[in-house]
Amino acid sequence: MAGIIVAGTLALPVQAQQSNEVQYRNGKTLMEQQRYDLAMNELLPLTNASPDNAYAPEASYFYSLAALKANKLQEAYQMLVQLQNQHAQWSGMPEADYLLANVLFEQGEYDHALSKLQELKGSALESDAESLKRYYLNRLTDRTTYELLLERYWNDKTIAQVYADKLLGGWYKKQDRQTLENIVTRFNLDRSRYLSKDAFNNLGFNVAVLLPFQLNQDLMQTARKNQFVTDLYAGMQLAQDSLLTQGIQVKLFSYDVGADTSSTKRILNLPEIKQMDLIIGPVYKSTAKVAARFATENNVTVINPLSQDAQMASSENVFLFESSVATQARQAAAYAYQNFSPKTAVILYENTKDDTTFAYHYRQQYIKLGGKVKVYKKISSNEASVTAQTFKDLKLEEVGHMAVFSDKMTAAVNATSLLQSKSRMLPLLTYEKWLDINQITLRQLDDLEVYFVSPKYFNKLNPANNWFRKQYISKYNLPPSVYAYSGFEMLYYFGMALQNYGANFNQALPAAGVQPGVFYPGIGYNDTSMRNEMHQDNQYVPITKLENLQLTVVNPIF
């Protein structure tokens, strides 16, 4: 897009041309940094058409895109209408039409949006338009509204096929049989999928759960070791019940899968596994790799419930429910860059694989966004005196924040002591595990500007938490662990994805964006700075801070 108007700038007065170019580039940079309100402010003056402003169409487009990202739908809509009226012959108009359809969908104007997408038939964006249409149609849960669209756009295959999927996903009634047959015949859909006896006998979704239940071992020996598995599955069962109350039937089929690759291959070769709509597990690295190959070869989606290793999701058919270490680091760096000034950092990290990896990705992202790293140093908390000297030697003048990636008591105590003595208001970003270090009080952390990377955070004061605890204790006579919450949240999220998009929901997740979970503050598989870019791990990472001894999310999704 950026090259479209360059040739037209040559005849402009040099000073005006340079000024407009600087302002335009500033706006684009703010967009890349996800600072959408500021980007809108920067781009707005350039959206007015005039002889000395060749950037008007592009500025109008990117202003509208920023407004959409900032959830300012009316501003986005008004600017796109202005763009169409003032620059109807602009070569980027198909992109603007696509964006306008996106805005209209977000406003609930499905009819208008679908009409706009029809204008993209035969263009380079036709495939993207179909994907956008499918995504929003899958989100439409009001049957009456959908049937009106089906009647109006009776010749649109996508609208008809999504309706057929919704029938099999839970909308189907006996009187719908003729409508379904007409759709299958008219659009030459797969009759075995939509009209076979099995299609009606197996309404709902089948989910295979491959976890190390260790049912063939002594219960007393494995109970404590495998409690996380029991809790995870118990949470999934409560999510199954909750989904059913909404008319979404998810059937769980459990298989005992540990670290043995041979037995895992035998289970994956069972005929019924290939018929599953979704597979959750396995959890161990060796067997997870086997499942990933199976997912690719059979086009079945696999969810790894616990891993934070991005390499475990190298296939488009494999998702991590957790955020990977790399994503946690990048999102933390983005928050630091956007919120701490000056844009300079001191980074210390423990001499371990995970901490080194975290620090590496943090530094890369921070520099990519435009920040500078004054100190980037590895520490070893086992060497207490050396570690203490490293912190003592730090120069904190003209530093915007300090990041310490270590969960060791020695590093935590030295970092907090340094800030208490030299710079109490300097932001410090670190792991949430510091909250469990007994040598530091919550009051100390509250008094300092300490921010925590909290990938497993959920609000314990959420009313849904009280409901879940009561249900869980009533059913299992135990309070729920973090794994129970995770199991519930995971199955509920992907159960809703199955209902909204069908078993092939992979391509729909990026457009879905980050959404609030039942307990978690956010779940999503797209980077909001990149439209329709697929990510295989949860891209939302809560950053928290103590306020009056209460942990609070400082980067909420809304």
Residue pairs with C-beta under 8 A, 6 or more apart in sequence:
1 58
1 61
1 92
1 95
2 28
2 58
4 57
4 58
4 90
4 91
4 92
5 54
5 55
5 57
5 58
8 54
9 17
9 20
9 21
9 54
9 55
12 20
12 52
12 54
13 52
16 52
16 53
17 52
17 54
20 46
20 52
20 53
20 54
20 55
21 55
23 42
23 43
23 45
23 46
24 43
24 46
24 55
24 58
24 59
26 42
27 39
27 42
27 43
27 46
27 59
27 62
27 63
27 66
28 39
28 62
29 370
30 36
30 38
30 39
30 42
30 66
31 39
31 62
31 65
31 66
31 69
31 529
32 369
32 529
33 334
33 337
33 338
33 369
33 370
34 69
34 334
34 338
34 528
34 529
35 338
36 66
36 67
36 69
36 70
37 66
37 70
39 62
39 63
39 66
40 63
40 66
40 67
40 70
40 72
40 75
43 59
43 60
43 62
43 63
43 66
44 63
46 53
46 55
46 56
46 59
47 56
47 59
47 60
47 63
47 79
47 82
47 83
48 56
49 56
49 86
49 87
50 56
56 86
56 87
57 83
57 86
57 87
57 90
57 92
58 92
60 79
60 80
60 82
60 83
60 86
60 87
60 96
61 80
61 83
61 92
61 95
61 96
61 99
63 79
64 75
64 76
64 77
64 79
64 80
64 83
64 96
64 99
64 100
64 103
65 76
65 99
67 73
67 75
67 76
67 79
68 76
68 99
68 102
68 103
68 106
69 528
71 558
73 103
73 106
73 107
76 99
76 103
77 100
77 103
77 104
77 107
80 96
80 99
80 100
80 103
81 100
83 90
83 96
84 93
84 96
84 100
87 93
90 96
94 120
94 123
94 124
94 125
95 125
97 116
97 117
97 119
97 120
97 125
98 117
98 120
98 125
98 128
98 129
98 132
100 116
101 113
101 114
101 116
101 117
101 129
101 132
102 113
102 132
104 110
104 112
104 113
104 116
105 113
105 132
105 136
110 136
110 137
110 140
110 145
110 149
111 149
111 152
113 136
114 133
114 149
114 153
114 156
114 159
117 129
117 132
117 133
120 126
120 129
121 129
123 129
128 532
130 158
131 507
131 511
131 532
132 511
133 158
133 159
134 158
134 162
134 501
134 508
135 501
135 508
135 511
135 512
137 146
137 149
137 158
137 159
137 162
138 162
138 165
138 500
138 501
138 502
138 508
139 500
139 512
140 146
140 149
141 500
143 166
143 171
146 163
146 166
147 163
149 159
150 159
150 160
150 163
153 159
154 160
157 187
160 183
160 186
160 187
161 183
161 187
161 189
163 183
164 180
164 183
164 184
164 189
164 194
165 502
167 176
167 179
167 180
168 193
168 194
168 199
168 203
169 203
169 205
169 248
169 498
169 499
169 502
170 203
170 204
170 247
170 248
170 249
170 499
172 180
172 200
172 203
180 194
180 195
181 195
183 189
183 194
184 190
184 191
184 194
184 195
192 198
192 199
193 199
203 249
204 248
204 249
204 250
204 251
205 248
205 249
205 250
205 251
205 277
205 278
205 495
205 498
205 499
205 503
206 251
206 253
206 275
206 276
206 277
206 278
207 250
207 251
207 252
207 253
207 276
207 277
207 278
207 279
207 280
207 491
207 494
207 495
208 253
208 254
208 255
208 273
208 276
208 278
208 279
208 280
208 281
209 233
209 236
209 252
209 253
209 254
209 255
209 279
209 280
209 281
210 255
210 257
210 264
210 267
210 279
210 280
210 281
210 282
210 287
210 291
211 229
211 232
211 233
211 254
211 255
211 256
211 257
211 280
211 281
211 282
211 283
212 226
212 229
212 256
212 257
212 258
212 259
212 282
212 283
212 284
213 226
213 229
213 233
213 254
213 256
214 222
214 226
214 229
214 256
214 258
215 256
216 256
223 230
227 481
227 483
228 306
228 481
228 483
229 283
229 483
231 480
231 481
231 483
231 484
231 487
232 305
232 306
232 483
232 484
232 486
232 487
233 254
233 487
234 472
234 475
234 476
234 480
234 484
234 487
235 472
235 480
235 483
235 484
235 485
235 486
235 487
235 488
235 489
235 490
235 491
236 252
236 280
236 487
236 488
236 490
236 491
237 252
238 468
238 471
238 472
238 475
238 484
238 488
239 250
239 487
239 488
239 489
239 490
239 491
239 492
239 495
240 250
240 252
240 491
240 495
242 488
242 492
243 249
243 250
243 491
243 492
243 495
243 496
243 499
244 250
248 495
248 496
248 498
248 499
250 491
250 495
250 498
253 272
253 276
255 267
257 263
257 264
257 267
257 281
257 282
257 287
258 282
258 284
258 287
259 284
259 286
259 287
260 287
261 286
261 287
261 290
264 282
264 287
264 290
264 291
265 290
267 273
268 290
268 291
268 294
273 279
273 294
273 300
274 298
274 300
276 300
277 301
277 498
277 503
278 300
278 301
278 302
278 303
278 494
278 498
278 503
279 291
279 295
279 300
279 301
279 302
279 303
280 302
280 303
280 305
280 490
280 491
280 494
281 288
281 291
281 302
281 303
281 304
281 305
282 288
282 290
282 291
283 304
283 305
283 306
283 307
285 307
285 309
285 312
288 304
288 307
288 312
289 312
291 302
291 318
292 302
292 312
292 313
292 314
292 315
292 317
292 318
293 315
294 300
294 302
295 301
295 302
295 315
295 317
295 318
296 315
296 316
296 317
299 317
299 504
300 317
300 503
301 317
301 318
301 319
301 503
301 504
301 505
301 506
302 315
302 317
302 318
302 319
303 318
303 319
303 320
303 321
303 490
303 494
304 312
304 313
304 318
304 319
304 320
304 321
305 321
305 322
305 486
305 487
305 490
306 321
306 322
306 486
307 313
307 320
307 322
308 320
308 322
308 323
308 324
308 325
308 328
308 455
308 537
309 320
309 324
309 325
310 320
310 324
310 325
310 326
310 327
310 536
310 537
312 318
312 320
313 319
313 320
313 324
313 536
313 537
314 536
315 536
316 506
316 534
316 536
317 506
318 536
319 509
319 525
319 536
319 537
320 536
320 537
320 538
321 486
321 490
321 493
321 538
322 455
322 456
322 537
322 538
323 331
323 455
323 537
323 538
323 539
323 540
323 541
324 537
325 354
325 357
325 358
325 361
326 357
326 361
327 535
327 537
327 538
327 539
327 541
328 358
328 453
328 455
328 541
329 357
329 358
329 359
329 360
329 361
329 362
329 365
330 361
330 362
330 364
330 365
331 539
331 540
331 541
331 543
332 362
332 403
332 429
332 453
332 541
332 543
333 361
333 362
333 363
333 365
333 366
333 369
333 371
334 365
334 369
335 429
335 451
335 543
335 554
335 555
336 345
336 366
336 371
336 400
336 401
336 403
336 427
336 429
336 451
337 343
337 365
337 366
337 369
337 370
337 371
339 427
339 554
340 400
340 401
340 427
341 400
342 398
342 399
342 400
343 370
343 371
343 372
343 400
344 371
344 372
344 373
344 374
344 398
344 399
344 400
345 366
345 371
345 372
345 373
345 374
345 399
345 400
345 401
345 402
345 403
346 373
346 374
346 375
346 394
346 396
346 399
346 401
346 402
346 403
347 359
347 362
347 363
347 373
347 375
347 376
347 377
347 402
347 403
347 404
347 405
348 375
348 377
348 378
348 379
348 390
348 391
348 402
348 403
348 404
348 405
348 406
348 411
348 415
349 355
349 356
349 358
349 359
349 377
349 378
349 379
349 404
349 405
349 406
350 356
350 378
350 379
350 380
350 381
350 405
350 406
350 407
350 408
350 411
351 378
351 379
351 380
355 405
355 406
356 378
358 405
359 376
359 403
359 405
362 403
362 405
363 373
363 376
366 373
367 373
371 400
374 395
374 399
375 394
377 390
379 386
379 387
379 390
379 406
379 411
380 386
380 387
381 387
381 406
381 408
381 409
381 410
381 411
382 410
384 410
387 410
387 411
387 414
388 410
388 414
390 414
391 414
391 415
391 417
391 418
392 418
394 402
394 418
396 402
396 418
396 422
396 423
396 426
399 426
400 427
401 426
401 427
401 428
401 429
402 415
402 419
402 426
402 427
402 428
402 429
403 428
403 429
403 430
404 411
404 412
404 415
404 428
404 429
404 430
405 430
405 431
406 412
406 430
406 431
407 431
407 433
407 434
407 437
409 437
409 439
412 430
412 434
412 437
412 439
412 440
413 437
413 439
413 440
415 428
415 430
416 428
416 440
416 444
416 445
416 448
416 450
419 426
419 428
419 448
419 449
420 444
420 448
424 447
424 448
424 449
425 449
426 449
427 449
427 450
427 451
428 448
428 449
428 450
428 451
429 450
429 451
429 452
429 453
429 543
430 450
430 451
430 452
430 453
431 452
431 453
432 452
432 453
432 454
432 455
432 456
432 457
432 544
434 440
434 445
434 450
434 452
435 442
435 445
435 452
435 551
442 546
442 549
443 549
445 546
446 546
446 547
446 548
446 549
449 545
450 545
450 546
451 543
451 544
451 545
451 554
452 543
452 544
452 545
452 551
453 541
453 543
454 541
454 542
454 543
454 544
454 551
454 553
455 541
455 542
456 482
456 486
457 520
457 521
457 542
457 544
457 551
457 553
458 465
458 485
458 517
458 519
458 520
458 521
459 465
459 519
459 521
459 553
462 519
464 518
464 519
465 519
468 480
468 485
468 488
468 518
468 519
469 479
469 480
472 478
472 479
472 480
472 484
473 479
473 480
485 519
488 518
488 519
489 517
489 518
489 519
489 520
489 523
492 517
492 518
493 517
493 523
494 505
497 505
497 508
497 509
497 512
498 505
500 508
501 508
506 534
507 534
509 524
509 525
509 526
509 534
510 525
510 526
510 531
510 532
510 533
510 534
510 535
511 526
511 532
512 524
512 525
512 526
513 524
513 526
513 528
514 522
514 523
514 524
514 526
514 528
514 539
514 540
514 557
515 522
515 523
515 524
515 557
516 522
516 523
516 557
516 558
517 523
520 542
521 540
521 542
521 553
521 556
521 557
522 540
522 542
522 556
522 557
523 538
523 540
524 538
524 539
524 540
524 557
525 534
525 535
525 536
525 537
525 538
525 539
526 532
526 533
526 534
526 535
526 539
527 533
527 535
527 539
528 539
540 557
542 553
542 555
543 553
543 554
543 555
544 551
544 552
544 553
544 554
545 551
545 552
545 554
546 552
